[in-house]
Amino acid sequence: MIKRTLYFGNPSYLSLRNAQLVLRLPEVSNNDTLPDTFKKEAERTIPIEDIGVVVLDHSQITITQGLLEALLENNCAIITCDKSRLPVGLILPLCGNTTQNERFRDQLNASLPLKKQLWQQTVQQKIANQAAILESQGIIAKNMRAWVGEVRSGDIDNMEARAAAYYWSSIFPHLDSFRRDRDGDPPNNLLNYGYAILRAVVARSLVISGLLPTLGIHHHNRYNAYCLADDVMEPYRPYVDGLVCEIMESGKDYSMLTTELKAKLLSLPVVEVGIQGRRSPLMVAVAQTTASLYKCFNGELRKIIYPEL
């Protein structure tokens, strides 16, 4: 079943009742002139088991401990936003798999040659998917297709960086000297938001697969709590880029992250992707990817299953 992504961008009371998330609006609940029957009818309920990601994007949202506990018990990822209304925090369950200890050990014992091979596969698929995005925009990407075959174990030649330089200089041809920078000019704001949602989806799936999101196969920043998520999400980033291209082509003003633009980016988990010859929602595909990664760690597989654009 495809899990739902819920976005809360207004003052809200969020609580738990009968295994359901209950949404109440303060302006309704605190209005003594309204009858109790109207207040009851104004409530919205959503089954906890249907929820995969929750985005809390307002400083006046109140959420109960009981609801938090229920969401985490059901392997939900909870994203919190700062005063600028950008994702700033991620809450994940501590235990998401019944054989977690065994899986942690397999992950910790993975050999360096294996991790280098897995990173090679990751970079190859990332570059291939970036090439597909460029081609969908009518941009030549033969060089990137050739670079896919030149990625060696561990990407010791840093083909990822070479591809990225060409990719970002080409993907938005109508923008002069676009530079991919977290603090840069739009559409960096759209990319940042989309990647934050993607990161949460991947981290959630890693936990469900019984893996530690902190221990990467390539990323190893000592201050990064989600190195493995940052590794695994690389071939999925072009799907965010594709959504951003659609927004820009629509002619909408993207200088500010409006609710409408956020809604478009929050559709990422249900974007259809091709994986193993089938079409699947991105959230389902990520689950296949993280499950295959564990099988690589325990010796069942030698290749991660990634989507192909």
C-alpha positions as CSV (number, residue, x, y, z in Angstrom):
1,M,0.0,0.0,0.0
2,I,1.2,3.5,-0.8
3,K,1.7,5.5,2.3
4,R,0.3,9.1,2.4
5,T,2.4,12.2,2.8
6,L,0.6,14.8,5.1
7,Y,1.5,18.5,5.1
8,F,0.3,20.8,7.9
9,G,1.0,24.4,7.2
10,N,-1.5,26.2,9.5
11,P,-2.1,26.3,13.2
12,S,-3.4,22.8,14.1
13,Y,-4.1,20.5,17.0
14,L,-2.9,17.0,16.2
15,S,-3.8,14.1,18.5
16,L,-4.6,10.4,18.5
17,R,-7.9,8.6,18.9
18,N,-8.7,5.0,18.0
19,A,-5.5,4.5,16.0
20,Q,-6.4,7.6,14.0
21,L,-4.7,11.0,13.6
22,V,-7.2,13.6,14.6
23,L,-6.9,17.1,13.1
24,R,-8.6,20.0,14.9
25,L,-8.3,23.7,14.0
26,P,-7.8,26.2,16.9
27,E,-10.1,28.8,15.4
28,V,-12.9,26.2,15.5
29,S,-12.1,24.5,18.7
30,N,-11.6,27.7,20.7
31,N,-14.7,29.4,19.3
32,D,-17.3,29.2,22.1
33,T,-20.0,30.6,19.8
34,L,-20.0,27.4,17.7
35,P,-22.0,24.4,18.7
36,D,-20.2,21.2,19.8
37,T,-21.8,19.3,16.9
38,F,-20.2,21.7,14.4
39,K,-16.8,21.4,16.1
40,K,-17.1,17.6,16.0
41,E,-17.9,17.7,12.3
42,A,-15.0,20.0,11.6
43,E,-12.5,17.3,12.8
44,R,-10.7,15.3,10.3
45,T,-9.3,11.8,11.0
46,I,-6.8,9.7,9.1
47,P,-5.8,6.1,9.9
48,I,-2.2,6.0,11.3
49,E,-1.4,2.9,9.2
50,D,-2.0,5.0,6.0
51,I,0.6,7.6,6.9
52,G,4.3,7.5,5.7
53,V,5.5,11.0,6.0
54,V,4.3,14.0,8.1
55,V,5.5,17.6,7.4
56,L,5.0,20.0,10.3
57,D,5.3,23.5,8.8
58,H,4.0,26.0,11.3
59,S,5.2,27.2,14.7
60,Q,1.6,26.9,16.1
61,I,1.1,23.2,15.6
62,T,0.5,21.2,18.7
63,I,1.1,17.5,18.5
64,T,0.5,15.0,21.4
65,Q,3.0,12.5,22.6
66,G,0.5,9.7,22.0
67,L,0.3,10.6,18.3
68,L,4.1,10.8,18.0
69,E,4.4,7.4,19.5
70,A,1.8,5.9,17.2
71,L,3.4,7.5,14.1
72,L,6.9,6.2,15.0
73,E,5.5,2.7,15.9
74,N,4.2,2.6,12.3
75,N,7.5,3.6,10.8
76,C,6.4,7.1,9.9
77,A,9.0,9.9,9.1
78,I,8.2,13.2,10.7
79,I,9.7,16.4,9.2
80,T,9.8,19.7,11.1
81,C,10.3,23.1,9.5
82,D,12.0,26.2,10.8
83,K,10.7,29.8,10.9
84,S,11.6,30.1,7.2
85,R,9.3,27.2,6.6
86,L,12.1,25.0,5.3
87,P,12.8,21.4,6.6
88,V,15.1,21.5,9.5
89,G,14.6,18.3,11.4
90,L,13.7,14.6,10.9
91,I,12.3,12.2,13.5
92,L,12.6,8.4,12.7
93,P,11.8,5.3,14.7
94,L,14.7,3.8,16.6
95,C,13.7,0.2,15.6
96,G,12.0,-0.6,12.4
97,N,12.8,-4.3,11.8
98,T,12.4,-7.4,13.9
99,T,15.9,-8.7,13.1
100,Q,17.6,-5.3,13.6
101,N,20.6,-6.5,15.6
102,E,21.5,-9.1,13.0
103,R,21.1,-6.5,10.2
104,F,23.2,-4.0,12.0
105,R,26.0,-6.5,12.3
106,D,25.9,-7.4,8.6
107,Q,26.0,-3.7,7.7
108,L,28.9,-3.0,10.1
109,N,30.8,-6.1,8.8
110,A,30.5,-5.1,5.1
111,S,33.9,-5.1,3.5
112,L,35.5,-2.1,1.9
113,P,35.7,-3.7,-1.6
114,L,31.9,-4.3,-1.4
115,K,31.2,-0.8,-0.3
116,K,33.3,0.5,-3.2
117,Q,31.4,-1.6,-5.7
118,L,28.1,-0.5,-4.3
119,W,29.2,3.2,-4.6
120,Q,30.3,2.5,-8.2
121,Q,26.8,1.2,-9.0
122,T,25.2,4.2,-7.2
123,V,27.2,6.7,-9.2
124,Q,26.6,4.9,-12.5
125,Q,22.8,5.0,-12.0
126,K,22.9,8.6,-10.8
127,I,24.7,9.7,-13.9
128,A,22.4,7.6,-16.2
129,N,19.3,9.1,-14.6
130,Q,20.8,12.6,-14.9
131,A,21.5,12.0,-18.6
132,A,17.8,10.9,-19.0
133,I,16.6,14.2,-17.4
134,L,18.8,16.3,-19.8
135,E,17.6,14.3,-22.8
136,S,14.0,14.8,-21.7
137,Q,14.8,18.6,-21.9
138,G,16.2,18.2,-25.4
139,I,19.8,18.5,-24.2
140,I,22.6,16.3,-25.6
141,A,23.9,13.9,-23.0
142,K,26.0,11.5,-25.0
143,N,29.1,12.4,-22.9
144,M,27.3,11.5,-19.7
145,R,26.1,8.2,-21.2
146,A,29.8,7.5,-22.0
147,W,30.9,8.5,-18.4
148,V,28.6,5.8,-16.9
149,G,30.8,3.1,-18.3
150,E,33.9,4.9,-17.1
151,V,33.0,4.9,-13.4
152,R,35.4,2.5,-11.6
153,S,35.1,0.9,-8.2
154,G,34.8,3.5,-5.5
155,D,34.6,6.2,-8.3
156,I,38.2,6.9,-7.8
157,D,38.3,9.2,-10.8
158,N,35.4,11.2,-9.3
159,M,33.2,10.8,-12.4
160,E,30.3,11.9,-10.2
161,A,31.7,15.4,-9.9
162,R,32.5,15.7,-13.6
163,A,29.0,14.6,-14.5
164,A,27.5,17.1,-12.0
165,A,29.5,20.0,-13.4
166,Y,28.1,19.3,-16.9
167,Y,24.6,18.5,-15.6
168,W,24.1,21.7,-13.6
169,S,25.5,23.9,-16.3
170,S,23.1,22.4,-18.8
171,I,19.8,21.5,-17.1
172,F,18.4,25.1,-17.0
173,P,19.6,26.6,-20.3
174,H,17.4,29.7,-20.0
175,L,19.1,30.7,-16.7
176,D,22.5,32.4,-17.0
177,S,25.3,30.8,-15.0
178,F,23.1,28.7,-12.8
179,R,25.0,27.3,-9.9
180,R,23.8,24.5,-7.7
181,D,24.2,25.9,-4.2
182,R,22.1,25.3,-1.1
183,D,22.0,29.0,-0.4
184,G,22.0,30.1,-4.0
185,D,19.3,31.7,-6.2
186,P,16.1,29.9,-7.2
187,P,15.4,27.3,-8.3
188,N,17.8,26.1,-5.5
189,N,15.0,26.7,-3.1
190,L,12.8,24.1,-4.9
191,L,15.7,21.6,-5.2
192,N,16.5,22.0,-1.4
193,Y,12.9,21.3,-0.5
194,G,12.5,18.4,-2.8
195,Y,15.8,16.8,-1.7
196,A,14.7,17.2,2.0
197,I,11.5,15.2,1.3
198,L,13.5,12.6,-0.7
199,R,16.0,12.2,2.2
200,A,13.2,11.6,4.7
201,V,11.6,9.0,2.4
202,V,15.0,7.2,2.0
203,A,15.9,7.4,5.7
204,R,12.5,6.0,6.7
205,S,12.9,3.1,4.3
206,L,16.4,2.3,5.5
207,V,15.1,2.1,9.1
208,I,12.3,-0.3,8.0
209,S,15.0,-2.4,6.2
210,G,16.8,-2.6,9.6
211,L,19.8,-0.5,8.5
212,L,21.6,2.4,10.2
213,P,21.1,5.5,8.2
214,T,24.2,7.0,9.8
215,L,26.8,4.6,8.4
216,G,27.3,5.3,4.7
217,I,28.9,3.3,2.0
218,H,30.6,6.5,0.7
219,H,29.5,9.6,2.7
220,H,31.2,9.7,6.0
221,N,30.9,13.3,7.4
222,R,31.3,13.0,11.2
223,Y,28.5,15.6,11.6
224,N,26.0,13.9,9.3
225,A,23.5,11.6,10.9
226,Y,22.1,10.3,7.6
227,C,25.2,9.4,5.5
228,L,23.7,6.2,4.2
229,A,20.5,8.0,3.2
230,D,22.6,10.5,1.3
231,D,24.3,7.7,-0.5
232,V,21.1,5.8,-1.5
233,M,19.2,8.9,-2.5
234,E,21.7,9.9,-5.2
235,P,20.1,8.0,-8.2
236,Y,16.7,9.3,-7.0
237,R,17.7,13.0,-7.0
238,P,17.0,13.4,-10.8
239,Y,13.3,12.7,-10.0
240,V,13.3,15.8,-7.9
241,D,15.0,17.7,-10.7
242,G,12.3,16.5,-13.1
243,L,9.6,18.0,-10.8
244,V,11.5,21.2,-10.6
245,C,11.8,21.4,-14.4
246,E,8.0,20.9,-14.6
247,I,7.4,23.7,-12.2
248,M,9.7,26.1,-14.1
249,E,8.1,25.1,-17.5
250,S,4.7,25.8,-16.1
251,G,5.5,29.5,-15.9
252,K,4.7,29.8,-12.2
253,D,6.7,32.2,-10.1
254,Y,9.1,30.0,-8.2
255,S,11.1,32.8,-6.4
256,M,9.2,31.9,-3.2
257,L,8.1,28.5,-2.0
258,T,4.4,28.8,-2.0
259,T,2.0,26.2,-0.7
260,E,1.1,25.3,-4.3
261,L,4.8,24.6,-5.1
262,K,5.3,22.6,-1.9
263,A,2.3,20.5,-2.8
264,K,3.9,19.7,-6.2
265,L,7.2,18.7,-4.5
266,L,5.4,16.7,-1.8
267,S,3.9,14.6,-4.5
268,L,7.4,13.0,-4.9
269,P,6.7,9.8,-3.0
270,V,3.9,8.9,-5.5
271,V,5.8,9.8,-8.6
272,E,6.0,6.8,-10.9
273,V,9.4,5.4,-11.5
274,G,10.7,2.4,-13.5
275,I,12.4,-0.3,-11.5
276,Q,13.1,-3.9,-12.5
277,G,11.0,-3.5,-15.6
278,R,7.9,-2.3,-13.7
279,R,6.3,1.0,-12.9
280,S,6.1,1.8,-9.2
281,P,5.5,4.8,-6.9
282,L,8.8,6.2,-5.8
283,M,8.2,5.3,-2.1
284,V,7.7,1.7,-3.1
285,A,10.8,1.7,-5.3
286,V,12.9,3.1,-2.4
287,A,11.7,0.2,-0.3
288,Q,13.0,-2.2,-3.0
289,T,16.3,-0.3,-3.1
290,T,16.9,-0.5,0.6
291,A,15.8,-4.1,0.9
292,S,18.3,-5.0,-1.9
293,L,21.0,-3.0,-0.1
294,Y,20.6,-5.2,3.0
295,K,20.8,-8.3,0.8
296,C,24.1,-7.0,-0.6
297,F,25.4,-6.6,3.0
298,N,24.4,-10.2,4.0
299,G,25.8,-11.7,0.7
300,E,22.5,-12.6,-1.0
301,L,23.0,-10.0,-3.8
302,R,26.0,-8.1,-5.4
303,K,24.0,-5.3,-6.9
304,I,21.6,-2.6,-5.5
305,I,18.3,-2.3,-7.2
306,Y,17.9,1.3,-8.4
307,P,15.3,2.9,-10.6
308,E,16.0,3.8,-14.2
309,L,14.6,7.0,-15.8
